[in-house]
Amino acid sequence: MRVLTFLAALTLGATSALAAEEPSGCDKFKWPIERERAALTAPDRAKLASGAEQAALPASAITLGLVAPADAKLPTPPERAPKDGSFAGFTSIKAVPKAGLYTVSLSSGAWVDVVQDGHVLKPVAFSGATDCDGIRKTMKYQLSAQPFVVQVSGARDNSLSIAILPAP
């Protein structure tokens, strides 16, 4: 029993330490996020339901409606299993103007899978911080000029904003 108590205390301590190490504030991102943050907070964001197809890369951010993971019908199983009570959804983009490096940024915390040509892409770079109004995380992906899907899972709310922009 003492071993279990010790392990529980160790786990709680590690979890608290990890949370304490999470960067806080807009100045804690690894690269400038002003453009992404402006897109994510713009009042003219298109509102899309989960599963919506977009003919081309959106010119600005979108607000994606999310549903329970069982109802989301994600095209590819997420790399991280969603927690109970969370939300999920996806959007597909049929045309990318040109191959290159793109940022995918979220207004709030969630797991992101970018799927292209049947493969889950690994981000080239990742940055995130808490306590920055309008943006929670941003990732850089190398995309080819082919259709792709952005899947979101594990979100706390039933919608979030997504900006997909060419990297500067």
HUVEN-V624467 format. One record per pair of residues at least 12 apart in sequence whose ideal C-beta (glycine too) atoms are under 8 Angstrom apart, sorted by sequence separation. I is the first residue (numbers start at 1). J is the second residue. If there is no record, write none. Layout:
# HUVEN-V624467
i=I j=J
i=I j=J
This chain:
# HUVEN-V624467
i=46 j=58
i=52 j=64
i=126 j=138
i=127 j=139
i=150 j=162
i=69 j=82
i=126 j=139
i=46 j=60
i=48 j=62
i=50 j=64
i=74 j=88
i=125 j=139
i=126 j=140
i=150 j=164
i=45 j=60
i=47 j=62
i=48 j=63
i=49 j=64
i=50 j=65
i=72 j=87
i=74 j=89
i=75 j=90
i=124 j=139
i=125 j=140
i=44 j=60
i=45 j=61
i=46 j=62
i=47 j=63
i=48 j=64
i=49 j=65
i=50 j=66
i=72 j=88
i=74 j=90
i=123 j=139
i=124 j=140
i=45 j=62
i=46 j=63
i=48 j=65
i=50 j=67
i=69 j=86
i=72 j=89
i=75 j=92
i=123 j=140
i=124 j=141
i=42 j=60
i=45 j=63
i=47 j=65
i=69 j=87
i=72 j=90
i=123 j=141
i=124 j=142
i=42 j=61
i=68 j=87
i=69 j=88
i=104 j=123
i=109 j=128
i=67 j=87
i=68 j=88
i=121 j=141
i=39 j=60
i=40 j=61
i=66 j=87
i=67 j=88
i=121 j=142
i=39 j=61
i=50 j=72
i=51 j=73
i=66 j=88
i=67 j=89
i=121 j=143
i=66 j=89
i=101 j=124
i=65 j=89
i=64 j=89
i=112 j=137
i=114 j=139
i=64 j=90
i=64 j=91
i=107 j=134
i=109 j=136
i=112 j=139
i=114 j=141
i=116 j=143
i=117 j=144
i=121 j=148
i=134 j=161
i=140 j=167
i=107 j=135
i=108 j=136
i=109 j=137
i=116 j=144
i=62 j=91
i=82 j=111
i=106 j=135
i=107 j=136
i=114 j=143
i=117 j=146
i=105 j=135
i=106 j=136
i=116 j=146
i=80 j=111
i=106 j=137
i=116 j=147
i=79 j=111
i=105 j=137
i=106 j=138
i=116 j=148
i=78 j=111
i=105 j=138
i=115 j=148
i=116 j=149
i=79 j=113
i=104 j=138
i=105 j=139
i=114 j=148
i=115 j=149
i=58 j=93
i=78 j=113
i=103 j=138
i=104 j=139
i=114 j=149
i=57 j=93
i=103 j=139
i=104 j=140
i=114 j=150
i=115 j=151
i=54 j=91
i=56 j=93
i=76 j=113
i=103 j=140
i=104 j=141
i=113 j=150
i=114 j=151
i=50 j=88
i=51 j=89
i=53 j=91
i=54 j=92
i=56 j=94
i=57 j=95
i=102 j=140
i=103 j=141
i=112 j=150
i=113 j=151
i=50 j=89
i=51 j=90
i=52 j=91
i=53 j=92
i=54 j=93
i=55 j=94
i=56 j=95
i=57 j=96
i=74 j=113
i=76 j=115
i=101 j=140
i=102 j=141
i=112 j=151
i=49 j=89
i=50 j=90
i=51 j=91
i=52 j=92
i=54 j=94
i=55 j=95
i=57 j=97
i=75 j=115
i=101 j=141
i=102 j=142
i=112 j=152
i=113 j=153
i=50 j=91
i=53 j=94
i=56 j=97
i=79 j=120
i=101 j=142
i=102 j=143
i=111 j=152
i=100 j=142
i=101 j=143
i=110 j=152
i=111 j=153
i=48 j=91
i=99 j=142
i=100 j=143
i=110 j=153
i=111 j=154
i=61 j=105
i=76 j=120
i=99 j=143
i=110 j=154
i=99 j=144
i=109 j=154
i=110 j=155
i=61 j=107
i=99 j=145
i=104 j=150
i=106 j=152
i=109 j=155
i=110 j=156
i=96 j=143
i=98 j=145
i=108 j=155
i=109 j=156
i=96 j=144
i=97 j=145
i=108 j=156
i=96 j=145
i=108 j=157
i=95 j=145
i=96 j=146
i=110 j=160
i=96 j=147
i=95 j=147
i=96 j=148
i=108 j=160
i=94 j=147
i=107 j=160
i=93 j=147
i=106 j=160
i=107 j=161
i=92 j=147
i=93 j=148
i=106 j=161
i=107 j=162
i=92 j=148
i=93 j=149
i=106 j=162
i=92 j=149
i=93 j=150
i=105 j=162
i=91 j=149
i=92 j=150
i=104 j=162
i=105 j=163
i=90 j=149
i=91 j=150
i=104 j=163
i=105 j=164
i=90 j=150
i=103 j=163
i=104 j=164
i=105 j=165
i=90 j=151
i=103 j=164
i=89 j=151
i=90 j=152
i=102 j=164
i=103 j=165
i=88 j=151
i=89 j=152
i=102 j=165
i=103 j=166
i=88 j=152
i=102 j=166
i=103 j=167
i=40 j=105
i=88 j=153
i=101 j=166
i=102 j=167
i=39 j=105
i=40 j=106
i=41 j=107
i=87 j=153
i=88 j=154
i=100 j=166
i=101 j=167
i=36 j=103
i=40 j=107
i=86 j=153
i=88 j=155
i=100 j=167
i=37 j=105
i=86 j=154
i=87 j=155
i=36 j=105
i=86 j=155
i=87 j=156
i=86 j=156
i=87 j=157
i=82 j=153
i=83 j=154
i=87 j=158
i=91 j=162
i=93 j=164
i=33 j=105
i=82 j=154
i=87 j=159
i=76 j=149
i=78 j=151
i=80 j=153
i=75 j=149
i=80 j=154
i=76 j=151
i=78 j=153
i=75 j=151
i=78 j=154
i=74 j=151
i=74 j=153
i=72 j=153
i=69 j=153
i=66 j=152
i=64 j=152
i=66 j=155
i=66 j=157
i=67 j=158
i=41 j=133
i=66 j=158
i=41 j=134
i=65 j=158
i=66 j=159
i=31 j=125
i=33 j=127
i=40 j=134
i=65 j=159
i=66 j=160
i=30 j=125
i=37 j=132
i=40 j=135
i=64 j=159
i=31 j=127
i=63 j=159
i=64 j=160
i=30 j=127
i=37 j=134
i=63 j=160
i=64 j=161
i=29 j=127
i=37 j=135
i=63 j=161
i=64 j=162
i=29 j=128
i=33 j=132
i=36 j=135
i=62 j=161
i=63 j=162
i=29 j=129
i=61 j=161
i=62 j=162
i=28 j=129
i=61 j=162
i=62 j=163
i=33 j=135
i=36 j=138
i=61 j=163
i=26 j=129
i=29 j=132
i=60 j=163
i=25 j=129
i=28 j=132
i=23 j=128
i=24 j=129
i=33 j=138
i=22 j=128
i=23 j=129
i=24 j=130
i=25 j=131
i=26 j=132
i=29 j=135
i=58 j=164
i=22 j=129
i=23 j=130
i=24 j=131
i=25 j=132
i=26 j=133
i=31 j=138
i=57 j=164
i=22 j=130
i=26 j=135
i=29 j=138
i=47 j=159
i=45 j=161
i=41 j=161
i=40 j=161
i=40 j=162
i=40 j=163
i=39 j=163
i=39 j=165
i=36 j=163
i=36 j=165
i=35 j=165
i=35 j=168
i=32 j=168
